Amino acid sequence: MAKAQKPGERPRKPAETKEPVAKGASKAKKIDVDEDDPLADIKSSQKEDIGTEAIPVSELKKAKYEKQIPGQFDFEAFDSKGFGEGYSKEKRAEMEQMYSGTVTSVNTGEVVKGTVVGINDRDVILNIGFKSDGLVPLAEFKEMTNLKIGDVVDLFIEERENAMGQLVLSRRKAKLVKGWEYVQNALDKDEVIEGFVKRRTKGGLIVDVFGIEAFLPGSQIDVKPIRDFDVYVNKNIEVKVVKINYTNDNVVVSHKVLIEKDLEQQKAAILTNLEKGQVLEGVIKNMTNFGVFIDLGGVDGLLHITDISWGRINHPEEVLKLDQTVKVVVLDFDEDKKRISLGMKQLTAHPWDALAADIQVGSKVKGKIVNVADYGAFLELQPGVEGLIHVSEMSWSQHLRNPQDFMKVGDEVEAVVLTLDREERKMSLGIKQLTEDPWTRQDVLTKYAVGTKHKGIVRNLTNFGLFIELEEGIDGLVHVSDLSWTKKIKHPSEFVKVGESMEVQVLELDAANRRLALSHKHLEENPWDTFETVFTIGSVHKATIINKNDKGAVLELPYGIEGFVAAKNLAKEDNSKAEVGESLDFKVLEFSKEDRRIVLSHKAIWSAEEEKPAAGGAKGGKKAPSKGASIQSINQQTEKSTLGDLEALSALKEKMSGGGESKAE
């Protein structure tokens, strides 16, 4: 009976009789060939290739972990839970070792070595040992003009696998990463590296070091100032890294530090052999208003502007130029501060030694004005020989003016030698001596005789008066009291201003002492002779109060004359005080022609209290009682009242003692 088929099993073919065979042997089944079938031979050959001998399950389990025989397949291992779980630890380690030798493990952001395996018009194909090759644009290899297959370069892994499944590499970023490593290493080890100057920028140069743009300040290019940076562009230069700023990706390099080491040795040798008076040769490296700095070969010295030339110069650039080679002499040397003072004019003879012997006091000389100061001007006779023309020697005028009113720098001037000291090398000059002294002229005594009238310019004001210049060199003084007959002037500025013209009359002349006393008020007659008859004592005049203080007030009287009234005499009849601006009647109490003084009073108009006994009574003919008379009158009244009271009391007593008569009364 046939065995029942399980669900899901494939239908079995009817069993064929088999002949017994030995264990482990296999025998091909005989197949009948249909002669009429054209594919019978092919089918027969395919059936012969398929083994029909069954393999026991125990053998399959046994061979699970054994080496597979070619042509056999482990179905039980294939039906396991996961792929690769059937390997033992030894097998897995063997497979990992086999794969690790063929595929490189890379990470994003790393720098690896890559080999050029292909080059086309746009890209370079590189193998880094990864599962796929990477492409890098050919433009990133422009500095490698001889790039060929087989070259090894540094590459930066940007992505292991992008959206297209490709490996993304960068040659430029690899150079930057490696460049920063090289720069940091150069800074740590203080190494000298070579860079390429790409371009100039504000304040310095841009230098390419290991693919990184570093900044070379202008002050770090050389020990001497560099005025043209373009001479270094597109050239190689040796530098040292002095500073790295990773925050701003800045690198600062210096070429100066390389030169300074060599200069230190030269400087030490120069300072050791340096002596005063020694003549050296140097190069001008810098110019200032006060002098120039000269490079003596590793050490700098200062050549002051006063030691450049015996003549006067305003700036060193008038006689010297930058980078000029000059000879100088050592004037002074400070070993502690390492300061060297140099001189150039000391290499030539002093011009005073070559001054002509015929130049003496009183000689006339010519020269050029080289400087103008507040006190005078300097006249250069020849380079290095100068004389001072004081402002007082520029004009015969007693009024000192600004020297720039007479001359300016560059003027050709003739002067007279006043003093000369060849040893001290000093000379004073004058230009007013070229003209005659106005005070020594013959016509001075007649021209400015006492009583003559003149017109001049006010040059100066003082507290006691003013000075008037009648002509060049002739000045006179007008005292403040001689300005006006009527007005009391405290300061000349109340009457006149500097620069105004004024007419005066000569009061006194002293030609020997160069003094001239002048007056302005004497141009008119003295009005006080007339005032004496007008403002008699006791006369009353209308006046206006123009000024007032604690002591009294100043009045403006007729004819423009002023008077004074005491504060107590300003009282009005209603006991109020007169104020500034009021016009009232005032009585003359005092008149002094010599002192030009008039004292008045308003109170005397309505009260006789201030009048003298001979001046008559007061208003209404009534004399005001004095203070003593008033007290005496009061005492008399009091005394009378007291006596009356006593008499009344006595009478009353007598009546009371009289009895009834007294009562009736």
C-alpha positions in Angstrom: 0.0 0.0 0.0 1.3 3.4 -0.9 2.2 5.8 1.9 0.1 8.9 2.3 1.5 12.2 1.1 2.0 15.0 3.7 0.5 18.4 3.1 2.9 20.7 1.2 5.2 17.9 0.0 6.0 17.7 -3.6 4.4 14.6 -5.3 6.6 11.6 -5.3 7.3 9.5 -8.4 6.7 5.8 -8.2 9.6 4.0 -6.8 11.7 2.0 -9.1 13.4 -1.2 -8.2 16.9 -0.8 -7.3 19.7 -3.2 -7.1 21.6 -3.4 -3.9 24.7 -1.3 -3.9 27.6 -0.9 -1.5 27.5 1.9 1.1 28.9 5.1 0.0 28.8 4.1 -3.7 26.6 5.7 -6.3 25.3 4.1 -9.4 23.7 5.7 -12.4 20.2 4.7 -13.3 19.7 3.1 -16.6 17.6 5.2 -18.8 15.7 4.0 -21.8 16.2 6.2 -24.8 13.3 6.7 -27.1 14.5 6.4 -30.5 11.7 8.5 -32.0 12.5 11.5 -29.7 15.2 13.9 -31.2 16.1 15.3 -27.8 16.4 11.9 -26.2 20.2 11.9 -26.2 20.4 15.3 -24.5 17.9 14.4 -21.8 19.7 11.1 -21.2 23.0 12.9 -20.7 21.5 15.4 -18.2 19.9 12.6 -16.2 23.2 10.8 -16.0 24.9 13.9 -14.5 22.4 14.0 -11.5 23.3 11.8 -8.7 20.4 9.8 -7.5 21.9 8.2 -4.4 20.4 9.6 -1.2 22.7 11.3 1.5 21.8 10.5 5.1 20.7 13.4 7.3 23.4 12.5 9.9 26.0 13.0 7.2 24.7 16.4 6.4 24.7 17.5 10.0 28.2 16.2 10.4 29.4 18.1 7.3 27.9 21.4 8.5 31.1 22.6 10.1 33.4 20.7 7.8 34.9 21.7 4.5 32.4 21.4 1.7 33.1 19.1 -1.1 32.9 20.7 -4.5 29.7 20.0 -6.1 27.8 19.6 -2.8 25.6 22.2 -1.0 24.8 22.4 2.7 21.0 23.0 2.7 20.9 22.9 6.5 23.5 25.7 6.8 21.5 27.7 4.2 18.3 27.3 6.2 20.0 28.8 9.4 18.5 32.0 11.0 21.0 34.6 9.8 23.6 35.0 7.1 27.1 34.3 8.3 26.0 32.9 11.7 27.2 29.6 10.7 30.8 30.7 10.8 33.0 29.8 13.8 35.1 32.4 15.5 38.2 31.1 13.7 36.4 31.3 10.3 35.1 34.8 11.0 38.6 36.1 12.1 40.0 34.5 8.9 37.5 36.3 6.7 38.0 39.6 8.5 41.7 39.3 8.0 41.2 38.5 4.4 39.0 41.5 3.7 41.0 44.0 5.8 43.9 43.5 3.6 42.0 44.5 0.5 39.7 47.4 1.7 40.9 50.5 3.7 38.7 51.9 6.4 38.4 55.7 6.1 36.6 58.4 8.0 35.2 61.8 7.0 37.6 64.7 7.7 40.8 62.7 7.6 43.8 63.3 5.4 45.0 60.1 3.6 47.5 59.2 0.9 46.1 58.6 -2.6 47.7 57.2 -5.7 46.9 58.7 -9.1 45.4 56.0 -11.3 44.0 58.1 -14.1 44.0 61.6 -15.6 41.5 63.1 -18.0 40.7 66.6 -19.2 38.7 67.6 -16.1 39.5 65.2 -13.2 42.2 63.1 -11.6 41.2 59.6 -10.5 42.8 58.6 -7.3 42.8 55.3 -5.3 43.0 55.5 -1.6 42.4 51.8 -1.0 38.7 52.2 -0.4 36.0 50.2 -2.1 35.8 52.9 -4.8 38.1 55.5 -6.4 37.6 59.2 -6.0 37.7 62.1 -8.4 39.4 65.4 -7.8 39.2 68.4 -10.2 42.4 68.8 -12.2 42.5 72.5 -11.3 43.5 71.5 -7.7 46.8 70.1 -9.1 47.8 73.2 -11.1 51.0 73.7 -9.1 52.0 70.1 -10.0 52.9 70.6 -13.7 54.4 67.1 -14.0 51.5 65.1 -12.5 51.5 61.5 -13.8 49.9 58.2 -13.0 51.5 56.6 -9.9 52.1 59.9 -8.1 51.1 59.8 -4.4 49.4 62.9 -3.0 47.6 64.0 0.2 43.8 64.0 0.0 41.1 65.2 2.3 38.0 63.0 2.7 34.9 65.2 2.5 32.4 62.4 2.2 32.8 58.6 2.2 29.7 58.3 0.1 27.5 61.0 -1.3 24.0 60.8 -2.7 25.4 59.2 -5.9 27.4 56.7 -3.9 30.7 58.3 -4.8 33.7 59.0 -2.7 34.3 62.8 -2.4 37.9 63.9 -2.1 39.7 67.3 -2.0 43.3 68.1 -2.7 43.0 71.8 -1.7 41.6 71.1 1.8 44.3 68.4 2.3 46.9 71.1 1.7 45.3 73.4 4.2 45.1 70.8 6.9 48.7 69.7 6.4 49.7 73.4 6.1 48.4 74.2 9.5 50.2 71.2 10.9 53.5 72.4 9.3 52.9 76.0 10.5 52.3 74.9 14.1 55.3 72.7 14.0 57.5 75.6 12.6 56.3 77.8 15.5 56.9 75.1 18.1 60.4 74.3 16.9 61.3 77.9 15.9 62.2 76.8 12.4 63.0 78.9 9.4 60.5 78.2 6.5 60.4 79.5 3.0 57.3 81.4 1.7 56.2 83.0 -1.6 55.2 86.6 -1.6 51.8 86.7 -3.4 50.9 90.4 -3.2 51.2 93.5 -1.1 48.5 94.7 1.3 47.9 97.6 3.7 50.8 97.7 6.1 52.7 94.7 4.8 52.8 91.6 2.5 50.8 88.4 2.0 53.1 85.4 2.0 52.1 81.8 1.0 53.5 79.3 3.5 52.4 75.7 3.0 49.3 76.8 1.1 48.2 79.3 3.9 48.2 83.0 3.4 50.3 84.6 6.2 50.7 88.3 7.0 54.2 89.8 7.0 54.0 93.3 8.6 56.1 96.0 7.0 58.0 96.6 10.2 59.0 92.9 10.2 60.4 92.8 6.7 63.8 94.4 7.5 65.6 96.2 10.3 65.4 99.4 8.3 62.1 100.9 7.1 61.0 99.6 3.7 59.3 102.3 1.5 58.6 100.1 -1.5 57.0 96.8 -0.8 56.5 95.9 -4.5 60.1 94.8 -4.8 59.3 91.7 -2.7 56.2 90.6 -4.7 56.4 87.3 -6.6 59.6 86.3 -4.9 60.6 83.7 -2.3 61.5 84.8 1.2 62.6 83.1 4.3 60.5 83.8 7.4 59.7 82.6 10.9 56.3 82.1 12.3 55.8 84.4 15.2 52.0 84.2 15.9 49.1 81.9 15.1 45.4 82.9 15.7 43.2 79.9 15.0 40.0 81.9 15.8 40.5 84.2 12.8 42.8 81.8 10.8 45.6 84.3 10.9 49.3 83.6 10.7 51.9 86.3 11.3 55.5 85.8 10.1 58.7 87.8 10.3 61.8 88.2 8.2 63.3 90.8 10.4 64.1 88.3 13.2 66.5 86.4 10.9 68.4 89.6 10.2 68.5 90.7 13.8 70.5 87.7 14.9 73.3 88.6 12.5 73.1 92.2 13.4 73.5 91.5 17.1 77.0 90.3 16.5 77.8 93.3 14.3 76.3 95.6 16.9 78.3 94.1 19.7 81.5 94.5 17.7 80.7 98.2 16.8 79.9 99.2 20.4 83.0 97.5 21.7 85.3 99.6 19.4 83.3 102.8 19.5 85.1 106.0 20.7 84.4 109.7 20.7 85.7 111.5 17.7 85.7 108.3 15.6 84.6 108.9 12.0 82.1 106.3 10.7 80.1 105.7 7.5 76.4 105.0 7.6 73.2 104.9 5.7 70.3 107.3 6.4 67.3 105.1 7.4 64.8 107.6 8.8 64.2 111.4 8.9 62.3 113.5 11.4 61.9 117.2 12.1 64.6 117.1 14.8 67.2 115.0 12.9 68.0 111.8 11.1 68.7 108.2 12.2 71.8 106.6 10.6 72.4 102.9 10.4 76.0 102.3 11.3 75.9 98.6 10.4 73.6 97.0 13.1 73.4 100.0 15.5 71.6 103.3 15.0 72.9 106.8 15.8 71.1 110.1 15.9 72.3 113.1 13.8 70.6 116.1 15.3 69.4 118.8 12.9 71.7 121.4 14.5 74.7 119.1 13.8 74.0 118.6 10.1 75.2 122.0 8.9 76.9 125.1 10.2 74.1 127.0 8.5 70.5 127.2 9.7 68.1 124.6 8.1 64.5 124.0 8.8 64.3 120.3 7.9 67.0 117.7 7.3 65.5 116.9 3.8 66.9 120.3 2.6 70.4 118.8 2.5 70.0 115.0 3.0 68.0 112.1 1.4 66.9 108.7 2.6 69.2 105.8 1.9 72.0 108.2 1.4 75.5 107.1 2.5 77.2 109.8 4.7 80.2 110.2 6.9 79.7 111.2 10.5 81.7 111.7 13.6 80.8 110.3 17.0 80.1 113.2 19.4 78.9 111.3 22.4 78.1 107.7 23.4 76.0 106.4 26.3 77.0 102.8 27.1 74.1 102.2 29.4 71.3 103.4 27.1 73.2 102.4 23.9 72.7 105.9 22.5 75.1 107.4 19.9 75.1 111.1 19.1 76.6 111.9 15.7 77.7 115.0 13.9 78.3 116.0 10.3 79.2 119.6 10.4 82.1 118.9 12.7 84.0 117.3 9.8 84.4 120.8 8.3 86.0 124.0 9.6 83.8 126.4 11.5 82.7 129.4 9.3 83.5 131.9 12.1 87.2 130.9 11.7 87.0 132.1 8.1 85.1 135.3 8.8 86.8 138.3 7.1 89.0 140.3 9.4 87.8 143.6 8.1 84.4 143.1 9.6 84.5 145.2 12.8 82.1 147.2 15.0 80.5 149.9 12.8 81.0 147.9 9.5 78.1 147.6 7.2 77.2 144.0 6.2 74.6 142.3 4.0 72.9 139.1 4.5 69.6 137.1 4.3 67.0 136.9 7.1 66.9 133.2 8.2 64.6 133.5 11.2 62.2 136.0 12.7 61.3 135.8 16.4 59.3 138.0 18.8 62.4 139.7 20.1 64.2 140.2 16.7 65.5 138.6 13.5 68.6 136.7 12.6 70.7 137.8 9.6 72.9 135.2 8.0 76.1 136.8 6.6 77.4 133.4 5.3 76.5 129.8 6.2 77.1 129.4 9.9 77.7 133.1 10.7 74.6 134.9 12.0 73.9 138.1 13.8 70.9 139.2 15.8 68.9 142.4 14.9 67.0 143.2 18.1 63.6 144.8 17.6 64.8 147.9 19.4 67.5 148.3 16.7 65.0 148.2 13.9 63.5 151.7 14.3 64.3 154.9 16.2 60.7 154.8 17.5 60.4 154.3 21.2 57.4 152.2 20.6 58.3 148.5 20.2 56.5 146.7 17.4 56.5 143.2 16.0 59.7 142.4 14.0 57.5 141.0 11.2 56.3 144.5 10.6 59.8 145.3 9.3 61.0 142.1 7.6 60.4 138.5 6.9 62.4 135.3 6.2 64.3 135.4 3.0 64.7 139.2 2.8 68.0 140.6 1.8 68.9 143.2 4.4 71.8 145.6 5.1 72.8 146.2 8.7 75.5 147.8 10.8 77.6 145.8 13.2 77.0 146.9 16.8 78.9 144.3 18.8 81.2 141.5 17.7 82.8 138.7 19.8 84.8 136.2 17.6 85.6 133.9 20.5 82.0 133.5 21.6 80.9 133.7 18.0 78.3 136.3 18.7 77.3 139.4 16.8 74.6 142.0 17.2 73.4 144.2 14.3 71.1 147.2 13.8 69.3 148.7 10.8 68.1 151.9 12.3 71.7 153.1 12.4 71.6 153.4 8.7 69.4 156.5 9.1 69.9 159.7 11.1 68.7 159.8 14.7 65.7 162.2 14.6 66.6 163.6 18.1 70.0 164.7 16.9 68.7 166.8 14.0 69.3 170.6 14.2 65.6 171.5 13.7 64.3 169.4 16.7 64.6 172.4 19.1 62.7 174.7 16.9 60.2 172.3 15.4 59.1 171.0 18.9 59.6 174.2 20.8 57.3 174.8 23.9 53.9 176.0 22.8 54.0 174.5 19.3 51.1 172.4 18.2 51.3 169.0 16.5 49.3 166.0 15.4 50.3 162.4 16.1 49.2 158.8 16.4 48.3 157.3 19.8 50.7 154.3 20.2 50.3 153.2 23.8 48.1 153.7 26.8 49.1 153.5 30.5 47.4 154.3 33.8 49.1 157.7 34.0 48.7 158.8 30.4 49.4 158.0 26.8 52.2 158.1 24.3 51.9 159.8 20.9 54.2 159.3 18.0 54.7 162.7 16.3 57.1 161.2 13.7 59.4 158.2 13.3 61.5 158.2 16.5 59.8 161.2 18.2 57.4 160.2 20.9 55.7 162.3 23.6 53.8 161.7 26.8 50.3 163.2 27.5 49.5 163.0 31.2 46.0 161.9 32.0 45.4 165.2 33.8 46.2 167.0 30.6 43.5 165.5 28.5 40.5 167.7 29.6 39.8 170.8 31.6 36.3 169.8 32.7 36.1 166.0 32.9 37.9 163.9 35.5 39.4 161.0 33.5 40.6 158.0 35.5 42.1 156.1 32.5 43.1 157.4 29.0 41.0 154.6 27.4 37.9 156.6 28.5 39.1 159.4 26.2 40.9 157.9 23.2 41.9 154.6 21.6 45.2 153.2 20.4 45.8 154.1 16.7 43.6 157.2 16.8 45.1 160.6 15.9 45.2 163.5 18.4 46.2 167.1 18.4 48.6 168.2 21.2 50.6 171.1 22.3 54.2 170.9 23.6 54.6 171.7 27.3 58.2 170.7 27.8 61.1 169.6 25.6 64.3 167.7 26.8 66.2 166.7 23.7 69.2 165.4 25.7 67.1 162.8 27.5 64.7 162.3 24.5 61.6 163.5 26.5 58.7 165.5 25.3 55.7 166.5 27.5 52.5 167.2 25.6 49.0 168.3 26.4 45.7 168.1 24.7 43.6 170.4 27.0 46.0 173.3 26.5 44.8 173.7 22.9 41.8 175.5 24.5 41.8 178.3 27.2 41.3 177.4 30.8 37.5 177.6 31.4 38.0 177.7 35.1 38.8 181.4 34.9 35.3 181.9 33.7 33.7 179.3 36.0 35.1 181.2 39.0 32.7 184.1 38.2 29.8 181.9 37.4 29.8 179.3 40.2 30.2 181.6 43.2 29.6 180.4 46.7 25.9 180.5 47.5 24.8 180.6 43.9 22.1 178.1 42.8 22.3 176.0 39.6 20.3 173.3 37.9 22.3 170.1 37.8 21.7 166.4 36.9 22.9 163.5 39.0 25.0 161.3 36.7 26.7 159.0 39.3 26.1 158.0 42.9 27.9 156.0 45.6 28.0 155.8 49.4 30.0 159.0 49.8 27.9 161.1 47.5 27.1 161.8 43.9 28.6 163.4 40.8 26.6 166.2 39.2 26.6 167.5 35.6 26.5 171.3 35.8 26.1 173.7 32.9 29.0 174.2 30.5 29.9 170.5 30.8 31.5 170.9 34.2 31.1 168.4 37.0 30.4 168.9 40.6 30.2 166.9 43.8 27.5 166.6 46.5 27.8 164.7 49.8 25.4 161.9 50.4 23.7 163.8 53.3 23.1 166.8 51.1 21.1 164.8 48.6 18.1 164.8 51.0 14.9 166.3 49.7 12.3 168.3 51.6 10.1 165.2 52.0 13.1 163.4 53.6 13.6 161.2 50.4 16.9 160.8 48.6 17.6 162.2 45.2 18.5 159.4 42.7 20.6 159.1 39.5 19.0 160.9 36.6 17.1 163.5 38.6 17.6 167.2 37.8 17.4 169.4 40.9 18.6 172.8 42.1 21.9 172.7 44.0 23.6 175.5 45.9 27.4 176.0 45.6 29.1 175.4 49.0 32.8 175.4 47.8 34.7 176.4 44.7 38.5 175.6 44.1 40.0 176.8 40.8 43.4 175.1 41.5 41.9 171.7 42.3 39.1 172.2 39.7 36.5 171.2 42.3 33.0 172.4 43.0 31.0 171.2 46.1 27.2 171.6 46.1 24.2 170.8 48.2 20.5 170.2 47.5 19.5 170.2 51.1 20.7 173.7 51.5 18.0 174.8 49.1 15.2 174.1 51.6 17.1 173.9 54.9 19.4 176.5 56.5 21.0 173.7 58.6 24.0 173.4 56.3 24.5 177.2 55.9 27.1 179.3 57.6 25.8 181.9 60.1 26.8 184.7 57.7 24.8 183.1 54.9 21.4 184.3 56.3 18.3 182.5 57.6 16.5 179.5 56.3 13.4 179.3 54.2 10.5 181.4 55.6 12.8 183.4 57.9 12.4 180.8 60.7 15.5 179.4 62.3 15.2 175.8 63.3 15.9 175.3 67.0 19.1 173.6 67.9 19.2 170.3 69.7 20.5 171.9 72.9 17.7 174.6 72.9 15.0 171.9 72.5 16.3 169.9 75.5 16.5 173.1 77.6 12.9 174.0 76.8 11.7 170.6 77.8 13.5 170.8 81.1 12.0 174.2 81.8 8.4 173.0 81.2 9.0 170.0 83.4 10.3 172.2 86.2 7.3 174.5 86.0 4.8 171.6 86.2 6.5 170.3 89.3 6.4 173.6 91.2 2.7 174.2 90.3 1.8 170.8 91.7 3.5 171.7 95.0 1.6 175.0 95.3 -1.8 173.3 94.8 -1.1 170.7 97.5 -0.2 173.4 100.0 -3.4 175.3 99.3 -5.5 172.2 99.7 -3.9 171.5 103.1 -4.7 175.0 104.4 -8.3 174.7 103.5 -8.8 171.4 105.2 -7.4 172.7 108.4 -9.8 175.7 108.3 -12.9 173.7 109.3 -16.3 174.4 107.9 -15.3 177.4 105.9 -13.0 175.2 104.1 -15.8 172.7 103.4 -18.1 175.5 102.2 -15.5 176.8 99.9 
